[in-house]
Structure formats: C-alpha cells, structure tokens
Amino acid sequence: MDSPVPALADRAAAAADRLLAADSVLLASHIDADGLTSAAVGATALERAGIAFEVTFKKQLDAAEIETIANAGFETVLFTDFGSGQLEHIVQHEREGAFTPVIADHHQPADADTEYHVNPLLEGIDGGGELSGAGTTYVLARAMAECGSDGSQATDGVDIRPASSPAGPPADPSHDHATAGNRDLAALAVVGAVGDMQTVDGELIGANAAIAAEGVAAGVLDTATDLAMYGTQTRPLPKLLEYASDVRIPGITNSQSGSIRFLEGLDVDLRRDGDWRTWADLRHEERQAVVSGLVQHAVSRGVPPDRINQLVGSSYTLTREEPGTVLRDASEFSTLLNATARYERADVGLAVCLGDRAQAFAEAERLLRRHRRNLSEGLDWVASSGVTRETNVQWFHAEDRIRETIVGIVAGMALGADGVDPDRPIVGFAYKTDAEDETKVSARGTPRLTGRGLDLADVMDEASSRVGGEGGGHAVAAGATVPRGKESAFLEVVDELVGVQVGGSGGDG
C-alpha cells in the first residue's frame, strides 16, 4: 500500500477496512488544535467514503466520558488524538459488546490493546516529535482511500458536512488531483503537528516531514526557510518583533519603541500608505534586509550564536488560503483552532477546518481575540505573581484566575520570560470548573531539556497516580488531573522525578 508512513501501513489498512465496513461511525476527538484537525481529517475521509458519522469532542477522555460514548448507540467508534492511554477502559466496553474501537492516536498506550489501533509508538516512531494525532489520522485517511473509497462525496445521514474542501476554497473532488488518495488533508495534518509543538529546531521531522512533502506534492502546502516568528501573515512588523519571544533580542523583544526604532533604522521602506506592512507583504530582498539587521543587532547585544540560529526556521504555508489571513500560516491556523475548542466551541473550529470561511470563520476570529486577551492577562498575572522554584522545577498556581483550558499555553509562553528560568520545566495549576474537587495541571519543557532526558509524560503519569489522579501527554508537554488539596504532594513527586531524569537542577537555583 502507498503509505506516507510505511511502518504504520498494515495497522492503518486494517483500521481502514473496519471503518469502510461500518454503517455509521461515532468520531470522538480531543479539543486542542491537534484534536480538531484530527477530527477534520477523519470526518472528511469518512464523508468521502460515504459513511454516515457524528462527531463528539471531549476535553478529557476518562472512564466517565468513555461510558457516555458506549451509551451513544454506535457499533463503531473512531477515537482520534486520544484513546491509546485509556485503552483499559475502552477495551472493557469492547468486551461487553458496546462498540468496536478504532484508534488513531500518538500518545503513550496503556498496557491493554485492541485490534484496530494505529499509533506510531507501537512501531518505534516518536509520537511526541515525529507524528501528531492529526498525522496519525491522516495515515488512516490515506489508507481508507487506498482500500476502496472512490473519492465521491456522500451526505445522507451525515451530521457534519464540509462547506468546501478542507483548508481551502471549494474544489470538485472528481477533478481535483489534490484530493486523490486524500492527500489534500496533509495541510490539516501539518497544522495539527505545528499546533502540537512538534517542530524540532524550527522544522517538522520524521513522519511529519513525509506528510508535509505529500502536501507540497498535492499543491496544498508550501514549505520554505523563513523568519521563525509567530504572526508573519497578520501582525504589523513592529508587533511581530515586539511579541516574538522564542528568541529574546535585547532592545527589541517586549519593546514597542525598540522594535520601531530598529525597523526605522533599516534602509528599507517598510510602510505602505503610512501603515506598517506585515512580513507576508515583503519581497524576498526586503526580508533578507530585515533578517540581516536582526542578526547584527542580536550579535551586538550578546545573544549566543545557537539562539541567533533559531531566528530562522521552516514555514508551512497553506497555499489555498488567502494571503494575509490567520489561515495561511500553519502556526497561526493552529492558534485560531485553540481559541475555539478551549472556549467550548469545538464545533466552530471543526467547521473552519472543513472549509467554512463565512459564519464559522468570523466566530473563530472573535474567539481568537478573546483568547489572546485571556492569554495576555494570564501572562501578566504570572509576571506579577511570579513562579516558585523547587530544586528541579518551577511552578505557579492560578486557582481560578486562569482558565484550566489555557493554563498550559500560559505556562509554555511564560517559560523563558523575565523571572522564569528557561532551563527548568514549568508546572501550572488551575482549578477545574466542572469538578470542584479537582485541579488541572499542565507541564511544559523545552527540546533542550528533553534532549537531557526530560519526559514530562512519564512524570505526570507517575506523580498523578501517586496522589490519586491521572496524567500523561508528551515528553515536552504533558498534563494531569489531581485531587484538589494534593497539589503539594504531587509537586514533591514531580520535582523528584524530574531530578532523576535530568540529573539535577538545570537552572541557577
């Protein structure tokens, strides 16, 4: 079979055959950007195969939520971007005849297993850095096309209907070569991978890179070496530089006046009709001039060479989207999706992924503005309250001041900000709104720390289990739910486990 990830070909083919034999499917997915794109890839593949389906989103897949899925009355359930870590609960319902599970996930599997289980970790592929949930679902979607879908669109009995082809303007599948084999869905898979922080040194690697290459060949994606800053499509140049925090440049980062002064000092016309242009507006030679100026400025301010190299990385452009919009760039697209589901509007994010550029897109942009405001307020709170340093980790407890659904994003953005050690994992706590006796935990690290042995997925799993909670995720980003009041005991275990993994504190104490 022609598979973008040959190691998963047999598993994907078996799962595809099972889905193609189903009369109807319940598609259950996670709510972050990777989960939403996974759902969109799966939904489009099901629709093109003429299979009736419904979609449900879960903030967290636990025993109670799996029980609701079992009671939904579907013979077949497709789990995307979760399910592997909850197999002990899923297979229990499978044994009882409630449903047949098909799983397309990239998280650490539980000890139990099931017949139709597509997960890169089962074949020695890193699910934290080489293949996302959306990428795994893409492998399944490609297998569905190979195993018998004729590419025709079906609508009878389907509850979610794309307004146009995914991630782009309307296209007739019978005449559009990009939809052949579901290869056009590679664009969404890349958005999911970027949203899941799977870029390594600024680019996708491994199976993710193979999927990106399929997207380029299908004409739905373009990759290039470019400035590695968020907002290249939409932010005016001074804001682009001011808010760029991955590589902190003294005198520019977090300084509006410094950013403007730097740009005005370049021998390049960076305004149009009096307004600042965006990075996407610039010609190649203009971009070169800005990057050259940034490098010279960074060198003069003592920024280490390895950090300066991080100013440039791979960009992933969705070629079917309008230039200058948040949907044109994979990173900005993923942020838009996070802004929908994390505010209980996963339906809006899914509709955007499926091609709705009218009502759903307008609502998503409204939610994005709200999301950015909440993130800014959350970062301000962390900056003013500070973090507490233990021997090997640092942490903050926002209680109800930061939404549980964004505390992980805030923690990741805070890592490396003033007063926060970039060489020490950060743990953020926030009270759960739907469970008064539980606290949400989000932990974030860096590729540099994972290179030293950090695995936050193992840490969250082990530490939460010791206090009666549940946890998991990826080496660089993971989370848990713990009983309220057990945070200190949990944190003590986390600090101990991280110390064992990385060999003691990586910071200045």
C-alpha positions in Angstrom: 0.0 0.0 0.0 1.2 3.5 -0.8 1.5 5.0 2.7 3.2 8.2 3.9 4.4 6.3 6.9 5.2 2.7 5.8 5.8 1.4 9.3 2.1 2.1 10.0 0.7 0.8 6.7 -0.6 -2.6 8.0 -2.2 -1.1 11.1 -3.8 1.7 9.0 -5.1 -0.7 6.4 -6.7 -3.0 9.0 -8.4 0.0 10.7 -9.4 1.5 7.3 -11.1 -1.8 6.3 -13.0 -1.8 9.6 -14.3 1.7 9.1 -15.2 1.1 5.5 -17.3 -1.8 6.6 -19.3 0.2 9.1 -22.8 1.5 8.5 -22.1 4.5 10.7 -19.3 5.8 13.0 -19.1 8.0 16.1 -15.9 10.1 15.8 -14.6 11.2 19.2 -11.7 13.6 19.4 -9.7 15.9 21.7 -10.3 19.6 21.8 -6.9 21.2 21.1 -5.6 22.1 17.6 -4.2 18.6 17.0 -7.6 17.1 18.1 -9.6 19.4 15.9 -7.5 18.8 12.8 -7.6 15.1 13.6 -11.4 15.2 13.7 -11.5 17.1 10.4 -9.2 14.7 8.7 -11.2 11.7 10.0 -14.6 13.4 9.2 -13.6 14.2 5.6 -12.3 10.7 5.0 -15.5 9.2 6.3 -17.6 11.5 4.2 -15.7 10.8 1.0 -16.2 7.1 1.7 -19.9 7.6 2.0 -20.0 6.6 5.7 -22.6 8.3 8.0 -21.0 9.7 11.1 -21.4 12.0 14.1 -18.6 13.9 15.9 -18.2 14.4 19.6 -15.4 16.3 21.4 -14.1 15.6 24.9 -11.9 17.9 27.0 -10.6 14.8 28.7 -11.2 11.1 27.9 -11.7 9.3 31.2 -13.8 6.4 32.4 -17.0 8.5 32.7 -16.7 10.0 29.2 -16.0 6.6 27.7 -19.2 5.4 29.4 -21.1 8.2 27.6 -19.6 7.1 24.3 -20.5 3.5 25.0 -24.1 4.6 25.6 -24.3 6.6 22.3 -25.5 3.5 20.4 -22.8 3.3 17.7 -21.4 0.0 16.7 -18.1 1.6 15.6 -16.2 4.4 17.4 -13.2 6.2 15.9 -11.0 7.8 18.5 -8.6 10.5 17.2 -5.8 12.2 19.2 -6.7 10.2 22.3 -7.7 6.7 23.2 -4.4 4.9 23.4 -3.8 6.0 27.0 -7.4 5.0 28.0 -7.4 1.5 26.5 -8.1 -0.3 29.7 -11.5 1.4 29.9 -12.2 1.2 26.2 -11.5 -2.5 25.8 -13.7 -3.2 28.8 -16.7 -1.8 26.8 -15.4 -3.6 23.7 -15.5 -6.9 25.5 -19.0 -6.2 26.7 -20.1 -5.6 23.0 -20.8 -1.9 23.4 -18.8 -0.9 20.3 -15.7 -1.7 18.2 -13.0 0.9 18.8 -10.7 2.2 16.0 -7.9 4.3 17.5 -5.7 6.9 15.7 -3.5 8.4 18.4 0.1 9.2 19.2 0.1 9.3 23.0 1.6 6.6 25.2 -0.5 3.5 25.0 -1.8 1.8 28.1 -1.0 -1.9 28.8 -4.2 -3.1 27.1 -4.6 -3.3 23.3 -7.2 -3.6 20.7 -7.3 -4.9 17.1 -7.6 -1.6 15.3 -5.0 0.5 16.9 -2.9 3.0 14.8 -0.2 4.6 17.0 3.4 5.5 15.9 4.7 4.5 19.3 3.7 0.9 18.6 6.2 0.9 15.7 9.1 2.7 17.3 8.2 6.2 15.9 8.3 9.1 18.3 4.7 10.3 18.8 5.9 13.4 20.6 8.1 14.8 17.9 7.7 12.8 14.7 3.9 12.2 14.2 1.0 14.1 15.7 -2.6 12.9 16.3 -3.7 14.6 13.1 -0.8 13.0 11.2 -1.7 9.5 12.5 -5.3 10.2 11.4 -4.0 11.3 8.0 -2.2 8.0 7.7 -5.6 6.3 8.4 -7.4 8.6 5.9 -4.8 7.7 3.2 -5.4 4.0 3.9 -9.1 4.5 3.6 -8.7 6.0 0.1 -6.3 3.2 -0.9 -8.6 0.5 0.5 -11.7 1.3 -1.5 -13.0 4.9 -1.3 -13.9 6.2 -4.7 -13.5 9.8 -3.7 -17.1 10.7 -4.1 -18.9 12.9 -1.6 -21.8 11.5 0.4 -24.2 13.4 2.6 -27.1 11.2 3.5 -27.1 10.7 7.3 -24.0 12.7 7.9 -24.2 15.3 10.6 -21.1 17.3 9.7 -20.8 18.5 6.1 -17.9 20.4 4.7 -18.8 23.7 3.1 -15.9 23.2 0.8 -12.7 21.2 0.5 -10.8 21.2 3.8 -8.3 24.0 4.4 -9.1 25.9 1.2 -11.6 27.1 -1.3 -14.2 24.9 -2.9 -13.0 22.1 -5.2 -14.6 19.3 -7.1 -13.0 16.1 -5.8 -13.6 14.4 -9.1 -11.5 16.9 -10.9 -9.0 18.0 -8.2 -5.8 15.9 -8.2 -5.1 17.0 -4.7 -8.0 15.0 -3.2 -6.7 11.8 -4.8 -5.9 9.5 -2.0 -6.9 12.1 0.5 -3.5 13.8 0.0 -5.1 17.3 0.3 -5.7 16.5 4.0 -1.9 16.8 4.6 -2.3 20.5 5.1 -4.5 19.9 8.1 -2.2 17.2 9.4 0.7 19.8 9.3 -1.5 22.3 11.2 -2.1 19.7 13.9 1.6 18.9 14.2 2.7 22.5 14.4 -0.1 23.2 16.9 1.2 20.2 19.0 4.6 21.8 19.2 6.2 19.1 17.1 8.7 21.3 15.3 12.3 20.4 16.1 14.9 23.2 15.6 12.2 25.1 13.7 11.0 22.3 11.3 9.0 19.2 11.2 10.9 15.9 11.1 10.4 12.2 10.6 6.9 11.1 9.6 5.6 14.7 9.9 8.1 15.8 7.3 6.9 13.0 5.0 3.4 14.2 5.3 4.4 17.8 4.6 6.1 16.6 1.5 2.9 14.9 0.4 1.1 18.2 1.0 3.6 20.1 -1.2 3.2 17.5 -4.0 -0.6 17.8 -3.7 -0.3 21.6 -4.1 -2.0 22.4 -0.8 1.2 23.3 1.1 4.4 25.2 0.6 7.5 25.0 2.8 10.4 27.4 2.9 13.2 28.6 5.1 11.9 31.8 6.7 11.8 34.0 9.8 10.8 31.8 12.7 8.3 34.2 14.4 4.6 33.9 15.1 2.4 36.2 13.2 4.2 36.6 9.8 0.9 36.7 8.0 -1.1 39.1 10.1 1.0 41.2 12.6 2.4 44.6 11.6 6.2 44.4 11.6 6.7 46.2 14.9 4.3 43.9 16.7 5.8 40.9 15.0 9.2 41.7 16.5 7.9 43.1 19.8 5.9 39.9 20.7 8.5 37.4 19.4 9.7 35.6 22.5 11.2 32.3 21.3 14.5 34.2 20.7 14.7 37.2 23.0 16.6 40.1 21.4 17.5 42.8 23.9 16.1 46.2 22.9 13.5 44.7 20.6 11.6 41.9 22.4 8.8 43.2 24.6 9.7 46.8 23.5 7.4 48.6 21.1 9.6 51.6 20.8 12.7 49.5 20.4 11.1 47.5 17.6 10.0 50.6 15.7 13.5 52.2 16.2 15.1 49.1 14.8 12.9 48.9 11.7 13.2 52.6 11.0 17.0 52.2 11.1 16.9 49.8 8.2 17.4 51.1 4.6 14.1 49.5 3.6 10.6 51.1 3.0 8.6 49.0 5.5 5.4 51.1 5.4 2.6 51.3 2.9 0.3 54.4 2.8 1.6 55.3 6.2 0.8 51.9 7.8 3.3 49.2 8.7 3.5 46.3 6.4 3.4 42.6 7.5 6.2 40.1 6.9 4.0 38.4 4.2 3.9 41.8 2.4 7.7 42.0 2.0 9.6 41.0 -1.1 12.5 38.5 -0.8 15.2 41.1 -0.7 13.3 43.1 1.9 13.0 40.1 4.1 16.8 39.5 3.7 17.5 43.0 4.9 15.3 42.6 8.0 16.9 39.3 8.9 20.4 40.6 8.3 19.7 43.6 10.6 18.2 41.4 13.3 21.3 39.1 13.3 23.6 42.1 13.5 21.6 43.6 16.3 21.4 40.3 18.2 25.2 39.8 17.9 25.9 43.3 19.2 23.7 42.6 22.2 25.5 39.4 23.1 22.8 36.9 22.0 24.6 33.5 21.8 25.1 32.0 18.2 22.9 29.0 18.9 20.0 31.3 19.8 20.6 33.5 16.8 20.3 30.5 14.6 16.8 29.9 15.9 15.7 33.2 14.3 15.3 31.2 11.0 13.2 28.0 10.6 10.8 26.3 8.2 7.5 28.0 7.4 4.4 26.0 6.4 2.0 27.9 4.2 -1.4 26.6 3.3 -1.5 27.7 -0.4 -5.3 27.5 -0.8 -5.8 30.1 1.9 -6.0 33.9 1.4 -2.6 35.6 1.9 -2.6 37.8 5.0 -5.1 35.7 7.0 -4.5 33.6 10.0 -5.4 30.5 8.0 -2.4 31.0 5.6 0.2 30.0 8.1 0.1 26.7 10.0 1.1 28.2 13.3 -1.5 31.0 13.2 -4.1 28.5 12.0 -3.4 26.2 15.0 -3.8 29.2 17.4 -7.1 30.0 15.9 -8.3 26.4 16.5 -7.1 26.5 20.1 -9.2 29.6 20.5 -12.3 27.8 19.6 -12.4 24.4 21.4 -10.8 25.8 24.6 -13.9 28.1 24.9 -16.3 25.2 24.4 -16.8 25.9 20.6 -15.1 22.9 19.1 -17.9 22.9 16.5 -16.7 26.2 15.2 -13.1 25.0 14.9 -14.2 21.9 13.1 -16.3 23.9 10.7 -13.4 26.1 9.8 -11.2 23.1 9.2 -13.9 21.7 6.9 -13.9 24.9 4.8 -16.4 27.3 6.3 -15.0 30.7 5.6 -18.1 32.7 6.4 -20.0 32.4 9.7 -17.8 29.9 11.4 -14.6 31.8 10.4 -16.0 35.1 11.7 -16.9 33.4 15.0 -13.5 31.8 15.3 -11.8 35.2 14.8 -14.0 36.6 17.6 -12.9 33.8 19.8 -9.3 34.3 18.8 -9.4 37.9 20.0 -10.9 36.8 23.3 -8.2 34.0 23.5 -5.4 36.5 23.0 -6.8 38.8 25.6 -7.0 36.0 28.2 -3.5 34.8 27.4 -2.2 38.3 27.8 -4.0 38.6 31.2 -2.7 35.2 32.2 0.9 36.1 31.4 0.5 39.4 33.2 -0.7 37.5 36.3 2.2 35.1 36.2 4.6 38.0 35.7 3.2 39.9 38.7 2.8 36.9 41.0 6.0 35.2 40.0 6.8 31.5 40.0 8.1 29.3 42.8 11.3 27.4 42.3 11.9 23.9 43.7 15.1 22.0 43.2 14.3 20.9 39.6 11.1 22.6 38.6 9.3 25.9 38.9 5.5 26.3 39.3 2.6 28.6 39.8 -1.0 28.0 41.0 -3.5 30.2 39.3 -6.5 28.8 41.1 -9.5 30.4 39.3 -7.5 33.3 37.8 -6.6 31.4 34.6 -8.9 29.1 32.7 -7.9 25.4 33.1 -8.1 25.1 29.3 -5.4 27.6 28.7 -3.1 27.2 31.7 -0.8 25.0 29.7 -0.5 27.6 26.9 0.2 30.3 29.5 2.8 28.1 31.2 4.6 27.5 27.8 4.5 31.1 26.9 5.9 32.1 30.3 8.8 29.7 30.0 11.8 31.9 29.5 10.1 35.2 30.2 11.6 37.6 32.7 11.9 35.9 36.1 11.2 32.4 34.7 14.1 30.0 34.2 14.2 28.7 30.6 16.2 25.7 31.7 13.8 24.4 34.2 10.4 22.7 33.5 7.4 24.8 34.5 4.2 23.4 36.1 1.0 25.4 36.1 -2.1 24.6 38.3 -5.6 25.8 37.8 -8.9 24.8 39.3 -11.2 22.7 37.1 -14.5 24.4 36.5 -16.6 21.3 36.1 -15.2 19.5 39.2 -14.9 21.4 42.4 -12.7 18.7 43.9 -10.1 18.6 41.1 -7.2 20.6 39.9 -5.8 20.7 36.3 -2.1 20.5 35.9 -0.1 21.5 32.8 3.7 21.0 32.5 5.9 22.4 29.8 9.6 21.9 29.0 11.9 22.6 26.0 13.6 20.5 23.4 16.8 21.3 25.1 15.5 19.7 28.3 14.1 16.7 26.6 17.5 16.2 25.0 18.8 15.9 28.5 16.3 13.1 29.3 13.2 15.1 30.4 9.9 13.1 29.8 7.0 15.1 31.2 4.5 12.4 30.1 6.1 9.9 32.4 6.4 12.4 35.2 2.7 13.5 35.0 1.6 9.8 34.8 3.7 8.6 37.8 3.2 11.7 40.0 -0.6 11.9 39.5 -1.1 8.2 40.1 0.7 8.6 43.5 -1.9 11.1 44.6 -5.0 9.5 43.1 -5.1 11.4 39.8 -4.4 10.7 36.1 -1.9 12.2 33.7 0.1 11.8 30.5 1.0 13.6 27.3 4.3 14.0 25.6 7.9 14.5 26.7 7.9 18.2 26.2 4.3 19.0 27.1 2.0 17.0 29.4 -0.8 17.3 31.9 -2.7 15.7 34.7 -5.8 16.0 36.9 -5.2 15.7 40.6 -7.4 15.9 43.7 -7.7 19.5 45.0 -5.5 19.8 48.1 -3.0 17.2 46.8 -1.0 19.7 44.7 1.9 20.0 47.2 2.3 16.2 47.4 2.0 15.9 43.7 4.7 18.6 43.1 7.1 17.0 45.5 7.0 13.8 43.4 7.3 15.8 40.2 10.4 17.6 41.5 11.9 14.3 42.5 11.2 12.6 39.2 12.5 15.4 37.0 15.7 15.5 39.1 16.2 11.8 38.3 15.6 12.4 34.6 17.8 15.4 34.0 20.4 14.8 36.7 19.6 17.7 39.0 18.7 21.4 38.5 19.4 22.9 35.1 18.9 26.4 36.4 20.7 28.7 38.7 18.8 27.5 41.8 
